[in-house]
């Protein structure tokens, strides 16, 4: 990937964070934010859809890979492993909540068309599947340590994952007015997840 492409992607990500993901993003705004000429953008991309799709793929490949490529740390107990995982998800989602909100809502198809849409959907599905494996491995550690019930099923695990994601998104949106520090929030969320899975 070339340096100017990265500048363009980061410009789009910044604009989305400030204005939201919608069709009013202009090529001239992207060029100005990236510090390059408008014509330079067309040397790398055919149109705005290609830029937006490329920005989503770039974001997936960079910021989200830390969460899904994270392997369970065998030297940590269940509590520390789950807390570590919650921190990583919180950090990743905090970085670009606008794009992540879009990905979670699955509205990508409304804004991007063609092959890029299919590539993004496939990448999101792959990352969700990999995250499921990581989360299940952490849960297995909790079961083996006797912290988590052996009676849990896929539904219980799904509720726990959804609780983590929705709680993190809520915390990010209310961080400035929250009565909880990040550590207090993560600890509280850990306790909620344990209750769900006990």
C-alpha positions as CSV (number, residue, x, y, z in Angstrom):
1,X,0.0,0.0,0.0
2,X,1.4,3.4,-1.0
3,X,1.8,6.3,1.4
4,X,-0.7,8.5,-0.4
5,X,-3.4,5.8,-0.2
6,X,-2.9,5.6,3.6
7,X,-3.2,9.4,3.8
8,X,-6.5,9.2,1.8
9,X,-7.8,6.3,4.0
10,X,-6.9,8.2,7.2
11,X,-8.5,11.3,5.9
12,X,-11.8,9.5,5.2
13,X,-11.7,7.9,8.7
14,X,-11.2,11.3,10.3
15,X,-14.0,12.8,8.3
16,X,-16.4,9.9,9.2
17,X,-15.5,10.3,12.9
18,X,-16.4,14.0,12.7
19,X,-19.4,14.0,10.3
20,X,-20.7,10.4,10.2
21,X,-20.7,8.0,7.3
22,X,-23.0,9.4,4.6
23,X,-23.0,10.4,1.0
24,X,-22.1,14.1,1.6
25,X,-18.4,13.3,1.9
26,X,-16.8,15.1,-1.0
27,X,-13.6,14.2,-2.8
28,X,-12.3,17.7,-2.3
29,X,-12.8,17.3,1.5
30,X,-10.9,14.1,1.5
31,X,-8.1,15.7,-0.6
32,X,-7.9,18.7,1.7
33,X,-7.8,16.5,4.8
34,X,-5.1,14.3,3.3
35,X,-3.0,17.3,2.2
36,X,-3.0,16.2,-1.4
37,X,-4.6,17.5,-4.7
38,X,-8.0,16.3,-5.7
39,X,-6.5,14.9,-9.0
40,X,-4.1,12.8,-7.0
41,X,-7.0,10.9,-5.4
42,X,-8.1,9.8,-8.9
43,X,-4.7,8.4,-9.6
44,X,-5.5,5.8,-6.9
45,X,-9.3,5.5,-7.0
46,X,-12.0,5.5,-9.7
47,X,-14.7,7.0,-7.6
48,X,-15.9,7.9,-4.0
49,X,-17.4,4.4,-3.5
50,X,-14.0,2.8,-4.1
51,X,-12.4,5.2,-1.6
52,X,-15.1,4.5,1.1
53,X,-14.9,0.8,0.5
54,X,-11.1,0.9,0.6
55,X,-11.2,2.9,3.8
56,X,-13.4,0.3,5.5
57,X,-11.1,-2.5,4.4
58,X,-8.1,-0.5,5.6
59,X,-9.7,0.0,9.0
60,X,-10.6,-3.7,9.2
61,X,-7.0,-4.7,8.3
62,X,-5.4,-2.3,10.8
63,X,-7.3,-1.5,13.9
64,X,-9.5,-4.6,14.2
65,X,-6.8,-7.1,13.6
66,X,-5.5,-6.5,17.1
67,X,-8.6,-7.9,18.6
68,X,-9.2,-10.9,16.3
69,X,-5.6,-11.9,16.0
70,X,-5.2,-11.8,19.7
71,X,-4.5,-15.3,21.0
72,X,-5.5,-16.3,24.4
73,X,-2.6,-15.9,26.8
74,X,-2.0,-19.2,28.4
75,X,-0.1,-17.7,31.4
76,X,-3.2,-15.6,32.4
77,X,-6.1,-16.9,34.4
78,X,-9.6,-16.5,33.1
79,X,-10.4,-13.2,34.8
80,X,-7.2,-11.5,33.5
81,X,-7.6,-13.0,30.0
82,X,-11.2,-11.7,29.8
83,X,-10.3,-8.3,31.2
84,X,-7.4,-8.1,28.7
85,X,-9.8,-8.9,25.9
86,X,-12.4,-6.3,27.0
87,X,-9.6,-3.7,27.1
88,X,-8.5,-4.6,23.6
89,X,-12.1,-4.4,22.2
90,X,-12.6,-1.1,24.0
91,X,-9.4,0.4,22.7
92,X,-10.2,-0.7,19.1
93,X,-13.7,0.5,19.1
94,X,-12.8,3.8,20.8
95,X,-10.4,4.5,17.9
96,X,-13.1,4.8,15.2
97,X,-16.5,4.4,16.6
98,X,-18.2,5.8,13.5
99,X,-16.9,3.1,11.2
100,X,-17.3,0.3,13.7
101,X,-20.9,1.4,14.3
102,X,-21.4,1.1,10.5
103,X,-19.9,-2.4,10.5
104,X,-21.9,-3.6,13.4
105,X,-25.2,-2.3,11.9
106,X,-24.4,-4.1,8.6
107,X,-25.4,-1.0,6.6
108,X,-22.3,-1.4,4.4
109,X,-24.4,-2.7,1.6
110,X,-26.5,0.5,1.4
111,X,-23.4,2.6,0.7
112,X,-21.0,0.5,-1.2
113,X,-21.8,-1.6,-4.3
114,X,-20.4,-4.4,-6.3
115,X,-17.4,-6.5,-5.6
116,X,-16.0,-4.3,-2.9
117,X,-19.2,-4.8,-0.9
118,X,-18.8,-8.5,-1.1
119,X,-15.2,-8.3,-0.1
120,X,-16.0,-6.2,3.0
121,X,-18.9,-8.5,4.0
122,X,-16.6,-11.5,3.6
123,X,-13.9,-9.8,5.7
124,X,-16.4,-8.9,8.4
125,X,-17.8,-12.4,8.5
126,X,-14.3,-13.9,8.8
127,X,-13.3,-11.5,11.6
128,X,-16.5,-12.3,13.5
129,X,-15.8,-16.0,13.1
130,X,-12.2,-15.5,14.4
131,X,-13.5,-13.4,17.3
132,X,-15.9,-16.2,18.2
133,X,-13.1,-18.7,18.4
134,X,-11.0,-16.4,20.6
135,X,-14.0,-15.6,22.9
136,X,-15.0,-19.3,23.1
137,X,-11.4,-20.2,24.1
138,X,-11.5,-17.6,26.9
139,X,-14.8,-19.0,28.1
140,X,-13.4,-22.6,28.0
141,X,-10.7,-21.4,30.3
142,X,-13.4,-20.0,32.7
143,X,-15.2,-23.3,32.7
144,X,-12.0,-25.2,33.4
145,X,-11.2,-22.9,36.3
146,X,-14.8,-23.3,37.7
147,X,-15.7,-19.6,37.2
148,X,-18.1,-20.3,34.4
149,X,-20.9,-22.9,34.5
150,X,-20.4,-26.1,32.5
151,X,-24.1,-25.8,31.5
152,X,-23.7,-22.7,29.2
153,X,-24.6,-23.0,25.6
154,X,-24.0,-21.0,22.4
155,X,-27.0,-18.7,23.2
156,X,-25.5,-17.8,26.6
157,X,-22.1,-17.1,25.0
158,X,-23.8,-15.0,22.3
159,X,-25.6,-13.0,25.0
160,X,-22.3,-12.4,26.8
161,X,-20.5,-11.3,23.6
162,X,-23.4,-9.0,22.7
163,X,-23.4,-7.6,26.2
164,X,-19.7,-6.8,25.9
165,X,-20.0,-5.1,22.6
166,X,-23.1,-3.1,23.4
167,X,-21.8,-2.0,26.8
168,X,-18.5,-0.9,25.3
169,X,-20.3,1.2,22.6
170,X,-22.5,2.7,25.3
171,X,-19.5,3.5,27.4
172,X,-17.7,5.1,24.5
173,X,-20.7,7.3,23.7
174,X,-21.1,8.4,27.4
175,X,-17.4,8.4,28.4
176,X,-17.3,12.1,29.1
177,X,-20.3,12.0,31.4
178,X,-19.8,8.5,32.8
179,X,-19.3,8.1,36.5
180,X,-16.9,5.2,35.8
181,X,-13.2,5.3,35.0
182,X,-12.1,2.8,32.3
183,X,-10.8,0.4,34.9
184,X,-14.1,0.6,36.9
185,X,-16.1,0.1,33.7
186,X,-14.1,-3.0,32.6
187,X,-14.3,-4.5,36.1
188,X,-18.1,-4.0,36.2
189,X,-18.5,-5.4,32.7
190,X,-16.4,-8.5,33.7
191,X,-18.7,-9.1,36.6
192,X,-21.8,-8.8,34.4
193,X,-20.4,-11.3,31.9
194,X,-19.5,-13.7,34.7
195,X,-23.1,-13.4,36.1
196,X,-24.5,-14.2,32.6
197,X,-22.3,-17.2,32.2
198,X,-22.6,-18.6,35.8
